[in-house]
Amino acid sequence: MKTNILVIGGTGKTGRRVVEQLQNKGIEPRIGSRNSSPSFDWDNKETWIETLSGIEKMYVTYYPDLAVPGAKEAIESLTHLAIELGVKKMVLLSGKGETEAEACEKIVMNSGINYTIVRASWFNQNWSESFFLDPIISGEVALPMSDVLIPFVDANDIAEVAATVLLDDTYNGKTIEVTGPELITFKDIVNIISRTSNRKLNFYDITLEQYIDGMKQMQIPNDIVWLIEYLFSHVLTNPKNQLVVNDIERVLGRKAKTFLEYAQETAENGIWSQVEVQ
Ligand SMILES: NC(=O)c1ccc[n+]([C@@H]2O[C@H](COP(=O)([O-])OP(=O)(O)OC[C@H]3O[C@@H](n4cnc5c(N)ncnc54)[C@H](OP(=O)(O)O)[C@@H]3O)[C@@H](O)[C@H]2O)c1
């Protein structure tokens, strides 16, 4: 089926769920990623034209994060190309409390394209599909800032909001802040995951320096270590992040998913019960 809707990052945490939301409405969107056909690579602008050609609306997730060096330039180039190729609307996934992400939002807002910004707090799915999964599987969770209050949000809620605002032009020109319905700490989260998955999890409250040293010892690439340090030191502690916003309820007409609901579903699918491979 021909499609004029594009989901960049359409196999990622939110993108794949936006694709599912659209498919449920009978729309088969084009996916933009390195493994899609045609292939789209943020690091190779030559791949962008084919992916954007014939597209009317697009949902954009930047990889790995709008905070990394080069993201702003990439969003600027993509937005200009989109306008040139006749794309009518862009929904940008952004991050709450990230100065660099706000700079990317401004580029889109001032470009002249119709847009909606979906500005998200940290995702629940970081614990099942991203960097917090391995410690959970190992049973040993060592994190800094264990008492900081965070309104973790569910990627399914983000995707439902993104698909809604993509299709509904009354959201043009608006910024939708997507947070979970409650403020919780890392300690609360590890307790909830332990209870729902029926596993003993040891939690260690460490300093940011110890956390960074640990990542370096595990030979995690420098750019990822930089990003995680930035997210902890600038984003997590930003007071703008420690607020619950009810935009999910406003857009979807129902309450946002709690971390407990997410944890119960995730525990059922068995991802937290895998035995660590030595
Ligand atoms: N995680 C959080 O808590 C959080 C909170 C707020 C905001 N955000 C924002 O969320 C955005 C990421 O969204 P997400 O979590 O939904 O996506 P994601 O899961 O991080 O992204 C994975 C997707 O990106 C594609 N991809 C990876 N490298 C690529 C490249 N070089 N070129 C093109 N595509 C590439 C992958 O497909 P291929 O492998 O096929 O390329 C896949 O479709 C970031 O910009 C971040 O700022 C995240």
The ligand as an SDF file (V2000), in Angstrom:
LIG
                    3D

 48 52  0  0  0  0  0  0  0  0999 V2000
   14.7900    7.3740   26.4520 N   0  0  0  0  0  0  0  0  0  0  0  0
   14.2600    8.3950   27.1100 C   0  0  0  0  0  0  0  0  0  0  0  0
   13.9960    8.3200   28.3200 O   0  0  0  0  0  0  0  0  0  0  0  0
   13.9530    9.6840   26.3620 C   0  0  0  0  0  0  0  0  0  0  0  0
   13.2880   10.7100   27.0520 C   0  0  0  0  0  0  0  0  0  0  0  0
   12.9540   11.8880   26.3650 C   0  0  0  0  0  0  0  0  0  0  0  0
   13.2750   12.0150   25.0230 C   0  0  0  0  0  0  0  0  0  0  0  0
   13.9340   11.0080   24.3840 N   0  0  0  0  0  0  0  0  0  0  0  0
   14.2660   11.1830   22.9610 C   0  0  0  0  0  0  0  0  0  0  0  0
   13.8340   10.0660   22.2330 O   0  0  0  0  0  0  0  0  0  0  0  0
   14.5720    9.9990   21.0170 C   0  0  0  0  0  0  0  0  0  0  0  0
   14.7550    8.5620   20.6410 C   0  0  0  0  0  0  0  0  0  0  0  0
   13.4960    8.0040   20.4250 O   0  0  0  0  0  0  0  0  0  0  0  0
   13.1890    6.4680   20.6880 P   0  0  0  0  0  0  0  0  0  0  0  0
   13.6600    6.1120   22.0610 O   0  0  0  0  0  0  0  0  0  0  0  0
   11.7810    6.2260   20.3020 O   0  0  0  0  0  0  0  0  0  0  0  0
   14.1410    5.7700   19.6230 O   0  0  0  0  0  0  0  0  0  0  0  0
   15.2760    4.6960   19.8730 P   0  0  0  0  0  0  0  0  0  0  0  0
   14.6560    3.4350   20.3820 O   0  0  0  0  0  0  0  0  0  0  0  0
   16.3890    5.3100   20.6530 O   0  0  0  0  0  0  0  0  0  0  0  0
   15.7990    4.5850   18.3670 O   0  0  0  0  0  0  0  0  0  0  0  0
   16.0200    3.4570   17.6720 C   0  0  0  0  0  0  0  0  0  0  0  0
   15.6190    3.7380   16.2030 C   0  0  0  0  0  0  0  0  0  0  0  0
   16.5800    4.5910   15.5900 O   0  0  0  0  0  0  0  0  0  0  0  0
   17.0800    3.9420   14.4210 C   0  0  0  0  0  0  0  0  0  0  0  0
   18.4720    4.3740   14.2410 N   0  0  0  0  0  0  0  0  0  0  0  0
   19.5390    4.1120   15.0240 C   0  0  0  0  0  0  0  0  0  0  0  0
   20.6450    4.6980   14.5040 N   0  0  0  0  0  0  0  0  0  0  0  0
   20.2500    5.3520   13.3780 C   0  0  0  0  0  0  0  0  0  0  0  0
   20.9200    6.1440   12.3970 C   0  0  0  0  0  0  0  0  0  0  0  0
   22.2280    6.3920   12.4590 N   0  0  0  0  0  0  0  0  0  0  0  0
   20.1970    6.6500   11.3830 N   0  0  0  0  0  0  0  0  0  0  0  0
   18.8820    6.4050   11.2840 C   0  0  0  0  0  0  0  0  0  0  0  0
   18.1760    5.6840   12.1780 N   0  0  0  0  0  0  0  0  0  0  0  0
   18.8660    5.1590   13.2120 C   0  0  0  0  0  0  0  0  0  0  0  0
   16.8950    2.4590   14.6900 C   0  0  0  0  0  0  0  0  0  0  0  0
   16.7750    1.6860   13.5230 O   0  0  0  0  0  0  0  0  0  0  0  0
   18.0400    1.1000   12.7030 P   0  0  0  0  0  0  0  0  0  0  0  0
   18.8720    0.3400   13.6830 O   0  0  0  0  0  0  0  0  0  0  0  0
   17.4220    0.2730   11.6180 O   0  0  0  0  0  0  0  0  0  0  0  0
   18.7600    2.2810   12.1350 O   0  0  0  0  0  0  0  0  0  0  0  0
   15.5470    2.4680   15.4120 C   0  0  0  0  0  0  0  0  0  0  0  0
   14.4870    2.5680   14.4830 O   0  0  0  0  0  0  0  0  0  0  0  0
   15.8920   10.7500   21.2550 C   0  0  0  0  0  0  0  0  0  0  0  0
   16.0160   11.8390   20.3760 O   0  0  0  0  0  0  0  0  0  0  0  0
   15.7620   11.2570   22.6990 C   0  0  0  0  0  0  0  0  0  0  0  0
   16.2020   12.5890   22.7980 O   0  0  0  0  0  0  0  0  0  0  0  0
   14.2670    9.8450   25.0180 C   0  0  0  0  0  0  0  0  0  0  0  0
  1  2  1  0
  2  3  2  0
  2  4  1  0
  4  5  1  0
  4 48  2  0
  5  6  2  0
  6  7  1  0
  7  8  2  0
  8  9  1  0
  8 48  1  0
  9 10  1  0
  9 46  1  0
 10 11  1  0
 11 12  1  0
 11 44  1  0
 12 13  1  0
 13 14  1  0
 14 15  2  0
 14 16  1  0
 14 17  1  0
 17 18  1  0
 18 19  2  0
 18 20  1  0
 18 21  1  0
 21 22  1  0
 22 23  1  0
 23 24  1  0
 23 42  1  0
 24 25  1  0
 25 26  1  0
 25 36  1  0
 26 27  1  0
 26 35  1  0
 27 28  2  0
 28 29  1  0
 29 30  1  0
 29 35  2  0
 30 31  1  0
 30 32  2  0
 32 33  1  0
 33 34  2  0
 34 35  1  0
 36 37  1  0
 36 42  1  0
 37 38  1  0
 38 39  2  0
 38 40  1  0
 38 41  1  0
 42 43  1  0
 44 45  1  0
 44 46  1  0
 46 47  1  0
M  CHG  2   8   1  16  -1
M  END
$$$$
